[in-house]
Amino acid sequence: MTIKKEPIHAGEFLLSEGAGNISRETINVAAGPALMSGQVLGLVTASGEFAPYDPAADDGTQTAVAILFAPLGESDIVRRGRAVVRLAEVSEVHLTGLDPEAETDLANHFLIVR
């Protein structure tokens, strides 16, 4: 018997968010591998594009600033996506790339990890 695992759905990490669309923004995500909903993101200083949070980087992505709302496929070009960037409570177990420093960074944007 084959067991299938259902992936995380768009926004499944959200526990609560601000009224209307105040918590989300349309963003440009740097070219690269496929990303899952709930991926913690940093902002590449030179390009203004979002990319996966990387605490060892020195290009801006070492600071967590947002969480990817819906999955994105692998791409050789910049992708459009949606991210939760402010005023939300999120589930820790549904986030990818979270560490204690990222949790502190996100709190500075009023993204509270529960």
N, CA, C and O atoms as a MOPAC input file, in Angstrom:
PM7 MOZYME 1SCF
protein

 N      0.83800 1    -1.17600 1     0.00000 1
 C      0.00000 1     0.00000 1     0.00000 1
 C      0.88900 1     1.24700 1     0.00000 1
 O      1.81700 1     1.35600 1     0.80100 1
 N      0.60100 1     2.17000 1    -0.89100 1
 C      1.35000 1     3.41700 1    -0.98500 1
 C      0.74800 1     4.45700 1    -0.05500 1
 O     -0.46100 1     4.69300 1    -0.05400 1
 N      1.60700 1     5.06500 1     0.72700 1
 C      1.15900 1     6.12800 1     1.62300 1
 C      1.55300 1     7.46000 1     1.00800 1
 O      2.71900 1     7.68900 1     0.68500 1
 N      0.59300 1     8.31500 1     0.85300 1
 C      0.85000 1     9.64400 1     0.30000 1
 C      0.79300 1    10.66700 1     1.42100 1
 O     -0.05700 1    10.59500 1     2.30800 1
 N      1.70900 1    11.61400 1     1.36500 1
 C      1.73500 1    12.68800 1     2.35400 1
 C      1.27000 1    13.97300 1     1.67700 1
 O      1.82800 1    14.39500 1     0.66400 1
 N      0.25700 1    14.57300 1     2.24600 1
 C     -0.28600 1    15.80500 1     1.68900 1
 C      0.62600 1    16.97200 1     2.05000 1
 O      0.99600 1    17.13200 1     3.21300 1
 N      0.99200 1    17.79000 1     1.05900 1
 C      1.85700 1    18.94000 1     1.35500 1
 C      1.10400 1    20.01400 1     2.13400 1
 O     -0.12200 1    19.98700 1     2.24200 1
 N      1.86100 1    20.94400 1     2.66500 1
 C      1.26200 1    22.06900 1     3.37500 1
 C      0.52500 1    22.93800 1     2.36000 1
 O      1.06600 1    23.25300 1     1.30000 1
 N     -0.67200 1    23.31300 1     2.67400 1
 C     -1.48900 1    24.14700 1     1.78900 1
 C     -1.11700 1    25.61700 1     1.94000 1
 O     -0.51900 1    26.01400 1     2.93900 1
 N     -1.47000 1    26.41000 1     0.95600 1
 C     -1.22100 1    27.84800 1     0.99900 1
 C     -1.82000 1    28.44500 1     2.26800 1
 O     -2.99800 1    28.24400 1     2.56100 1
 N     -1.01300 1    29.16700 1     3.00500 1
 C     -1.47900 1    29.85600 1     4.20600 1
 C     -1.79500 1    28.96500 1     5.39400 1
 O     -2.29200 1    29.46000 1     6.40600 1
 N     -1.52600 1    27.67500 1     5.30800 1
 C     -1.85800 1    26.76900 1     6.40300 1
 C     -1.11700 1    27.13200 1     7.70100 1
 O     -1.58000 1    26.78600 1     8.78800 1
 N     -0.00500 1    27.80500 1     7.60000 1
 C      0.77100 1    28.20700 1     8.76300 1
 C      0.13800 1    29.35700 1     9.54100 1
 O      0.53400 1    29.62300 1    10.67600 1
 N     -0.84000 1    30.04200 1     8.94800 1
 C     -1.46100 1    31.20300 1     9.60100 1
 C     -2.40600 1    30.78800 1    10.72400 1
 O     -3.28400 1    29.94700 1    10.53000 1
 N     -2.21800 1    31.38000 1    11.88700 1
 C     -3.16400 1    31.20900 1    12.99200 1
 C     -4.14200 1    32.37000 1    13.01700 1
 O     -5.33400 1    32.18400 1    13.26000 1
 N     -3.62900 1    33.57300 1    12.76200 1
 C     -4.47000 1    34.76500 1    12.62800 1
 C     -3.68100 1    35.82000 1    11.86600 1
 O     -2.45000 1    35.79700 1    11.83700 1
 N     -4.41100 1    36.74300 1    11.25000 1
 C     -3.76700 1    37.83800 1    10.52600 1
 C     -4.64900 1    39.06900 1    10.60000 1
 O     -5.80900 1    38.99500 1    11.00700 1
 N     -4.08900 1    40.19900 1    10.20400 1
 C     -4.82700 1    41.44600 1    10.24300 1
 C     -6.02700 1    41.42500 1     9.31100 1
 O     -6.07600 1    40.64300 1     8.36100 1
 N     -6.99800 1    42.29300 1     9.59100 1
 C     -8.22200 1    42.36800 1     8.78400 1
 C     -7.91100 1    42.73200 1     7.33400 1
 O     -6.97100 1    43.47100 1     7.04200 1
 N     -8.72400 1    42.19500 1     6.44900 1
 C     -8.54500 1    42.48600 1     5.02800 1
 C     -7.24300 1    41.90000 1     4.51400 1
 O     -6.91500 1    40.75200 1     4.81000 1
 N     -6.50900 1    42.67700 1     3.75200 1
 C     -5.24600 1    42.22300 1     3.17700 1
 C     -4.03500 1    42.91100 1     3.79000 1
 O     -2.97600 1    42.95700 1     3.16300 1
 N     -4.16400 1    43.44300 1     4.99000 1
 C     -3.07400 1    44.21600 1     5.58300 1
 C     -1.83000 1    43.38700 1     5.87400 1
 O     -0.73100 1    43.93900 1     5.92700 1
 N     -1.97200 1    42.07900 1     6.06300 1
 C     -0.83400 1    41.23700 1     6.42500 1
 C     -0.01100 1    40.77400 1     5.23600 1
 O      1.14500 1    40.38700 1     5.40800 1
 N     -0.57600 1    40.80500 1     4.03000 1
 C      0.07200 1    40.20000 1     2.86700 1
 C      0.48600 1    41.23200 1     1.82400 1
 O     -0.11300 1    42.30000 1     1.70400 1
 N      1.52900 1    40.88000 1     1.07400 1
 C      2.00600 1    41.70700 1    -0.03700 1
 C      2.37000 1    40.80000 1    -1.20600 1
 O      2.72400 1    39.63700 1    -1.01500 1
 N      2.27900 1    41.34000 1    -2.40700 1
 C      2.80200 1    40.66800 1    -3.58600 1
 C      4.29400 1    40.96400 1    -3.62900 1
 O      4.70900 1    42.11100 1    -3.46200 1
 N      5.10100 1    39.92900 1    -3.85500 1
 C      6.55200 1    40.09800 1    -3.81200 1
 C      7.20700 1    39.46700 1    -5.03600 1
 O      6.59100 1    38.67200 1    -5.74600 1
 N      8.46000 1    39.83200 1    -5.27000 1
 C      9.30000 1    39.18800 1    -6.27000 1
 C     10.23600 1    38.24000 1    -5.53000 1
 O     10.92600 1    38.63800 1    -4.59200 1
 N     10.25000 1    36.98500 1    -5.96100 1
 C     11.09600 1    35.96800 1    -5.33500 1
 C     12.20600 1    35.61400 1    -6.31300 1
 O     11.94600 1    35.34500 1    -7.48600 1
 N     13.43700 1    35.61600 1    -5.83200 1
 C     14.59500 1    35.32800 1    -6.67100 1
 C     14.47400 1    33.96600 1    -7.33900 1
 O     13.85600 1    33.05400 1    -6.79200 1
 N     15.06300 1    33.82900 1    -8.52000 1
 C     15.10900 1    32.55100 1    -9.22400 1
 C     15.76800 1    31.51700 1    -8.32200 1
 O     16.66200 1    31.83800 1    -7.53900 1
 N     15.31200 1    30.26400 1    -8.44400 1
 C     15.90500 1    29.22700 1    -7.62600 1
 C     15.01800 1    28.01100 1    -7.49700 1
 O     14.12600 1    27.79500 1    -8.31700 1
 N     15.26000 1    27.21800 1    -6.47100 1
 C     14.51700 1    25.96700 1    -6.29400 1
 C     13.06200 1    26.21600 1    -5.89600 1
 O     12.67700 1    27.32600 1    -5.53100 1
 N     12.27500 1    25.15600 1    -5.97900 1
 C     10.88000 1    25.21900 1    -5.53600 1
 C     10.84900 1    25.55000 1    -4.04100 1
 O     11.71300 1    25.11200 1    -3.28100 1
 N      9.85700 1    26.31900 1    -3.63600 1
 C      9.69600 1    26.72300 1    -2.24000 1
 C      8.30500 1    26.35000 1    -1.76200 1
 O      7.33000 1    26.46000 1    -2.50500 1
 N      8.22400 1    25.91100 1    -0.52100 1
 C      6.94500 1    25.51800 1     0.06500 1
 C      6.28000 1    26.69100 1     0.77100 1
 O      6.94200 1    27.64500 1     1.18000 1
 N      4.98100 1    26.60600 1     0.90600 1
 C      4.25700 1    27.55500 1     1.73400 1
 C      4.83300 1    27.48700 1     3.13800 1
 O      5.07000 1    26.39900 1     3.66200 1
 N      5.05900 1    28.63800 1     3.74900 1
 C      5.63000 1    28.67000 1     5.08600 1
 C      7.13400 1    28.85100 1     5.10700 1
 O      7.73900 1    28.84500 1     6.17900 1
 N      7.75800 1    29.01300 1     3.93500 1
 C      9.19900 1    29.24500 1     3.86500 1
 C      9.51100 1    30.62500 1     4.43500 1
 O      8.92500 1    31.62100 1     4.01100 1
 N     10.42600 1    30.68500 1     5.38700 1
 C     10.86800 1    31.96700 1     5.94100 1
 C     11.76600 1    32.63200 1     4.89700 1
 O     12.64700 1    31.99500 1     4.32100 1
 N     11.52600 1    33.91800 1     4.66700 1
 C     12.22600 1    34.65500 1     3.61700 1
 C     13.03800 1    35.81300 1     4.16900 1
 O     12.69000 1    36.42200 1     5.18100 1
 N     14.13800 1    36.10000 1     3.46800 1
 C     14.91900 1    37.30200 1     3.69700 1
 C     14.85300 1    38.14700 1     2.43600 1
 O     14.31600 1    37.70200 1     1.42200 1
 N     15.38200 1    39.34100 1     2.48500 1
 C     15.34600 1    40.26300 1     1.35200 1
 C     16.76600 1    40.51900 1     0.86000 1
 O     17.60100 1    41.03400 1     1.60400 1
 N     17.04100 1    40.15800 1    -0.39600 1
 C     18.36100 1    40.39100 1    -0.98400 1
 C     18.52600 1    41.89400 1    -1.17200 1
 O     17.78000 1    42.51700 1    -1.92700 1
 N     19.48700 1    42.46300 1    -0.49500 1
 C     19.67500 1    43.91100 1    -0.48600 1
 C     19.93400 1    44.46700 1    -1.88000 1
 O     19.35500 1    45.48900 1    -2.24700 1
 N     20.78600 1    43.82200 1    -2.66000 1
 C     21.18800 1    44.34700 1    -3.96500 1
 C     20.05400 1    44.34800 1    -4.98700 1
 O     19.96400 1    45.26700 1    -5.80100 1
 N     19.18800 1    43.33400 1    -4.95800 1
 C     18.16500 1    43.20700 1    -5.99100 1
 C     16.76100 1    43.57500 1    -5.53600 1
 O     15.89600 1    43.85000 1    -6.36800 1
 N     16.51700 1    43.58600 1    -4.21400 1
 C     15.17400 1    43.83500 1    -3.70700 1
 C     14.25500 1    42.64100 1    -3.86000 1
 O     13.04100 1    42.76100 1    -3.69200 1
 N     14.82700 1    41.48300 1    -4.17800 1
 C     14.04500 1    40.25400 1    -4.32300 1
 C     14.11400 1    39.45900 1    -3.02700 1
 O     15.10500 1    39.52100 1    -2.29900 1
 N     13.06000 1    38.71900 1    -2.75000 1
 C     13.03100 1    37.85300 1    -1.58400 1
 C     13.65400 1    36.50600 1    -1.93800 1
 O     13.57200 1    36.05500 1    -3.08000 1
 N     14.27400 1    35.87500 1    -0.95500 1
 C     14.89600 1    34.56400 1    -1.13100 1
 C     14.82600 1    33.84700 1     0.21300 1
 O     14.58500 1    34.48500 1     1.23800 1
 N     15.03500 1    32.52900 1     0.22700 1
 C     14.98300 1    31.81500 1     1.50400 1
 C     15.94500 1    32.41300 1     2.53200 1
 O     17.08500 1    32.75200 1     2.21400 1
 N     15.46900 1    32.53400 1     3.74800 1
 C     16.28100 1    33.00900 1     4.86400 1
 C     17.51500 1    32.13200 1     5.00000 1
 O     17.41400 1    30.90600 1     4.96500 1
 N     18.68200 1    32.75500 1     5.15500 1
 C     19.94200 1    32.02800 1     5.31900 1
 C     20.78700 1    32.75900 1     6.35900 1
 O     21.38800 1    33.78700 1     6.04700 1
 N     20.84200 1    32.24300 1     7.60100 1
 C     21.56300 1    32.94500 1     8.65700 1
 C     23.06500 1    33.10100 1     8.39800 1
 O     23.71300 1    33.93700 1     9.02700 1
 N     23.62800 1    32.30300 1     7.47600 1
 C     25.05600 1    32.38600 1     7.17100 1
 C     25.36200 1    33.35100 1     6.02400 1
 O     26.52900 1    33.57800 1     5.70400 1
 N     24.34700 1    33.90800 1     5.41800 1
 C     24.53300 1    34.78900 1     4.26200 1
 C     24.97800 1    36.18400 1     4.69700 1
 O     24.94000 1    36.52200 1     5.88000 1
 N     25.40000 1    36.98400 1     3.72000 1
 C     25.73300 1    38.38600 1     3.98800 1
 C     25.15500 1    39.29000 1     2.89800 1
 O     25.66300 1    40.38100 1     2.64100 1
 N     24.06900 1    38.80700 1     2.25900 1
 C     23.44200 1    39.55400 1     1.16700 1
 C     22.09600 1    40.16200 1     1.54500 1
 O     21.38700 1    40.68600 1     0.68600 1
 N     21.74500 1    40.09400 1     2.81500 1
 C     20.45500 1    40.59100 1     3.28500 1
 C     19.53200 1    39.47700 1     3.72000 1
 O     18.65400 1    39.69400 1     4.55400 1
 N     19.71400 1    38.27100 1     3.16500 1
 C     18.83900 1    37.15000 1     3.51700 1
 C     19.14900 1    36.57100 1     4.89000 1
 O     18.47700 1    35.64200 1     5.33900 1
 N     20.15700 1    37.11000 1     5.55600 1
 C     20.46400 1    36.66400 1     6.91900 1
 C     19.47800 1    37.22800 1     7.94000 1
 O     19.53200 1    36.87700 1     9.11900 1
 N     18.58600 1    38.09500 1     7.49400 1
 C     17.54600 1    38.66300 1     8.35000 1
 C     16.18500 1    38.22100 1     7.81900 1
 O     15.84300 1    38.50600 1     6.67100 1
 N     15.41100 1    37.53000 1     8.64600 1
 C     14.07600 1    37.07200 1     8.24100 1
 C     13.11100 1    38.24600 1     8.24700 1
 O     13.03100 1    38.98700 1     9.22600 1
 N     12.36900 1    38.41500 1     7.13900 1
 C     11.45900 1    39.55600 1     7.03900 1
 C     10.04300 1    39.18600 1     6.60800 1
 O      9.14100 1    40.01900 1     6.69000 1
 N      9.83300 1    37.95100 1     6.14800 1
 C      8.51400 1    37.57200 1     5.62200 1
 C      8.38700 1    36.05200 1     5.59900 1
 O      9.34800 1    35.32200 1     5.84200 1
 N      7.15900 1    35.59300 1     5.29600 1
 C      6.87900 1    34.16200 1     5.16500 1
 C      6.08800 1    33.95800 1     3.87600 1
 O      5.06900 1    34.60900 1     3.64800 1
 N      6.57300 1    33.04700 1     3.04300 1
 C      5.91800 1    32.76600 1     1.76400 1
 C      4.53300 1    32.19000 1     2.00500 1
 O      4.38700 1    31.21800 1     2.74700 1
 N      3.51000 1    32.77900 1     1.38600 1
 C      2.12700 1    32.36400 1     1.59800 1
 C      1.77500 1    31.06700 1     0.86500 1
 O      1.15100 1    30.17900 1     1.44500 1
 N      2.16800 1    30.95300 1    -0.39600 1
 C      1.81300 1    29.79100 1    -1.21700 1
 C      3.07100 1    29.23300 1    -1.87800 1
 O      4.03600 1    29.96900 1    -2.08300 1
 N      3.07300 1    27.94800 1    -2.21100 1
 C      4.26200 1    27.35400 1    -2.81700 1
 C      4.57400 1    27.95800 1    -4.18200 1
 O      3.69200 1    28.43800 1    -4.89200 1
 N      5.86600 1    27.91600 1    -4.52400 1
 C      6.33000 1    28.37300 1    -5.83500 1
 C      7.17700 1    27.27000 1    -6.45900 1
 O      7.95200 1    26.61500 1    -5.76200 1
 N      7.03600 1    27.06000 1    -7.75100 1
 C      7.84000 1    26.07000 1    -8.45200 1
 C      9.24600 1    26.56700 1    -8.72200 1
 O      9.52700 1    27.76200 1    -8.63400 1
 N     10.11500 1    25.64300 1    -9.04900 1
 C     11.49100 1    25.97800 1    -9.42400 1
 C     11.46900 1    26.87300 1   -10.65100 1
 O     10.61300 1    26.71900 1   -11.52200 1
 N     12.42400 1    27.82000 1   -10.72200 1
 C     12.42600 1    28.75000 1   -11.84600 1
 C     13.81800 1    29.31700 1   -12.08300 1
 O     14.61400 1    29.47100 1   -11.15700 1
 N     14.09400 1    29.62800 1   -13.36700 1
 C     15.35600 1    30.27400 1   -13.74600 1
 C     15.22400 1    31.79400 1   -13.76400 1
 O     16.20700 1    32.50800 1   -13.96100 1
 N     14.00900 1    32.28000 1   -13.55800 1
 C     13.76300 1    33.72200 1   -13.57600 1
 C     13.04700 1    34.13300 1   -12.28900 1
 O     12.55100 1    33.28900 1   -11.54200 1
 N     13.00400 1    35.41500 1   -12.04900 1
 C     12.30500 1    35.95000 1   -10.87500 1
 C     10.83900 1    35.55000 1   -10.93600 1
 O     10.21900 1    35.59000 1   -12.00000 1
 N     10.28200 1    35.16000 1    -9.78100 1
 C      8.88700 1    34.71400 1    -9.70200 1
 C      8.07700 1    35.70100 1    -8.89100 1
 O      8.60400 1    36.35300 1    -7.99000 1
 N      6.79900 1    35.81500 1    -9.20700 1
 C      5.87200 1    36.61900 1    -8.39900 1
 C      5.24200 1    35.70400 1    -7.37400 1
 O      4.89100 1    34.56300 1    -7.67800 1
 N      5.10100 1    36.19900 1    -6.17100 1
 C      4.49100 1    35.40900 1    -5.11800 1
 C      3.77700 1    36.30900 1    -4.12700 1
 O      3.74200 1    37.52900 1    -4.29200 1
 N      3.21500 1    35.70500 1    -3.10800 1
 C      2.56200 1    36.43800 1    -2.01900 1
 C      3.26700 1    36.05000 1    -0.73400 1
 O      3.67700 1    34.90300 1    -0.55300 1
 N      3.40000 1    37.01200 1     0.14700 1
 C      4.04600 1    36.74800 1     1.43000 1
 C      3.28700 1    37.44900 1     2.54000 1
 O      2.65800 1    38.48700 1     2.33200 1
 N      3.36000 1    36.86500 1     3.71000 1
 C      2.84900 1    37.50100 1     4.91900 1
 C      4.02500 1    38.31400 1     5.46400 1
 O      5.07300 1    37.76000 1     5.79600 1
 N      3.84000 1    39.62000 1     5.55000 1
 C      4.94100 1    40.50800 1     5.90400 1
 C      4.73600 1    41.28300 1     7.20600 1
 O      5.66400 1    41.93200 1     7.68800 1
 N      3.52200 1    41.22100 1     7.78500 1
 C      3.25400 1    41.97500 1     9.01700 1
 C      1.95600 1    41.50000 1     9.66800 1
 O      1.11500 1    40.87000 1     9.02700 1
 N      1.81800 1    41.81200 1    10.93000 1
 C      0.57000 1    41.64300 1    11.67800 1
 C     -0.07300 1    40.26000 1    11.53300 1
 O     -1.18700 1    40.13200 1    11.02500 1
 N      0.64900 1    39.22200 1    11.99000 1
 C      0.08500 1    37.87400 1    11.92100 1
 C      0.68300 1    37.00000 1    13.02300 1
 O      1.79100 1    37.23300 1    13.50500 1
 N     -0.09400 1    35.98900 1    13.39700 1
 C      0.39500 1    34.92400 1    14.27000 1
 C      0.52800 1    33.68300 1    13.39900 1
 O     -0.37000 1    33.36500 1    12.61900 1
 N      1.65800 1    32.97800 1    13.53300 1
 C      1.93500 1    31.82600 1    12.67800 1
 C      2.32200 1    30.61400 1    13.50700 1
 O      2.83100 1    30.73800 1    14.62000 1
 N      2.07200 1    29.44700 1    12.94700 1
 C      2.36700 1    28.18000 1    13.60900 1
 C      3.81300 1    27.77200 1    13.34700 1
 O      4.21500 1    27.60700 1    12.19500 1
 N      4.57600 1    27.61300 1    14.38700 1
 C      5.99400 1    27.25100 1    14.28800 1
 C      6.21000 1    25.95600 1    13.51100 1
 O      7.13900 1    25.86500 1    12.70900 1
 N      5.36700 1    24.96100 1    13.73800 1
 C      5.57400 1    23.64900 1    13.11500 1
 C      5.33100 1    23.65000 1    11.61500 1
 O      5.70600 1    22.69400 1    10.93700 1
 N      4.72100 1    24.68800 1    11.08300 1
 C      4.44200 1    24.75800 1     9.65100 1
 C      5.42100 1    25.65500 1     8.89300 1
 O      5.24100 1    25.89900 1     7.70000 1
 N      6.45800 1    26.14500 1     9.58000 1
 C      7.42300 1    27.03100 1     8.93400 1
 C      8.67800 1    26.26900 1     8.54000 1
 O      9.09900 1    25.34300 1     9.23300 1
 N      9.26900 1    26.66600 1     7.42300 1
 C     10.51600 1    26.07800 1     6.94000 1
 C     11.62000 1    27.11800 1     7.07200 1
 O     11.46400 1    28.25600 1     6.63100 1
 N     12.73500 1    26.72500 1     7.67900 1
 C     13.88400 1    27.61600 1     7.79400 1
 C     13.89400 1    28.46600 1     9.05200 1
 O     14.69200 1    29.39700 1     9.16200 1
 N     13.02900 1    28.16200 1     9.99400 1
 C     12.94400 1    28.97200 1    11.21100 1
 C     14.02500 1    28.56900 1    12.20500 1
 O     14.23900 1    27.38000 1    12.44000 1
 N     14.70400 1    29.54600 1    12.78500 1
 C     15.61400 1    29.34100 1    13.90400 1
 C     15.35000 1    30.46400 1    14.90800 1
 O     14.57000 1    31.36800 1    14.61000 1
 N     15.97500 1    30.43400 1    16.08700 1
 C     15.67700 1    31.47600 1    17.09000 1
 C     15.93400 1    32.89900 1    16.60200 1
 O     15.18700 1    33.81200 1    16.95200 1
 N     16.97600 1    33.10100 1    15.80300 1
 C     17.25800 1    34.44500 1    15.28900 1
 C     16.16700 1    34.89800 1    14.32400 1
 O     15.74900 1    36.05500 1    14.35100 1
 N     15.70900 1    33.98200 1    13.47300 1
 C     14.63700 1    34.31400 1    12.53300 1
 C     13.35200 1    34.64500 1    13.28400 1
 O     12.61200 1    35.54800 1    12.89400 1
 N     13.09400 1    33.91700 1    14.35000 1
 C     11.89300 1    34.19300 1    15.14800 1
 C     11.93400 1    35.60900 1    15.71600 1
 O     10.91900 1    36.30600 1    15.72700 1
 N     13.09800 1    36.03100 1    16.18500 1
 C     13.27000 1    37.39600 1    16.69800 1
 C     13.10000 1    38.42200 1    15.57400 1
 O     12.43200 1    39.44100 1    15.74800 1
 N     13.71300 1    38.13900 1    14.42000 1
 C     13.58700 1    39.04200 1    13.26300 1
 C     12.12900 1    39.20900 1    12.85400 1
 O     11.67300 1    40.32600 1    12.60700 1
 N     11.39300 1    38.09200 1    12.78100 1
 C      9.99100 1    38.15000 1    12.38100 1
 C      9.15800 1    38.94800 1    13.37900 1
 O      8.25000 1    39.68000 1    12.98600 1
 N      9.46000 1    38.80900 1    14.66500 1
 C      8.73700 1    39.55800 1    15.69200 1
 C      8.88900 1    41.06800 1    15.48200 1
 O      7.97800 1    41.83100 1    15.80200 1
 N     10.02900 1    41.49900 1    14.95000 1
 C     10.24000 1    42.92200 1    14.65100 1
 C      9.27900 1    43.41900 1    13.57000 1
 O      9.05800 1    44.62400 1    13.44500 1
 N      8.70700 1    42.50000 1    12.78800 1
 C      7.72000 1    42.82800 1    11.76100 1
 C      6.31300 1    42.45400 1    12.19500 1
 O      5.39100 1    42.39800 1    11.38100 1
 N      6.16000 1    42.19900 1    13.48900 1
 C      4.88100 1    41.82000 1    14.07000 1
 C      4.35400 1    40.52300 1    13.47300 1
 O      3.14900 1    40.35600 1    13.28800 1
 N      5.27600 1    39.60400 1    13.17400 1
 C      4.95600 1    38.23600 1    12.77200 1
 C      5.32400 1    37.37600 1    13.97400 1
 O      6.50100 1    37.10700 1    14.21500 1
 N      4.32200 1    36.94900 1    14.71900 1
 C      4.53600 1    36.27600 1    15.99700 1
 C      4.42300 1    34.76500 1    15.81300 1
 O      3.40800 1    34.25300 1    15.33900 1
 N      5.48300 1    34.06700 1    16.19600 1
 C      5.53200 1    32.61200 1    16.07600 1
 C      4.94700 1    32.00700 1    17.34300 1
 O      5.35200 1    32.35000 1    18.45400 1
 N      3.99600 1    31.11100 1    17.16600 1
 C      3.36000 1    30.40900 1    18.30000 1
 C      3.68700 1    28.94000 1    18.27500 1
 O      3.24100 1    28.19400 1    19.14700 1

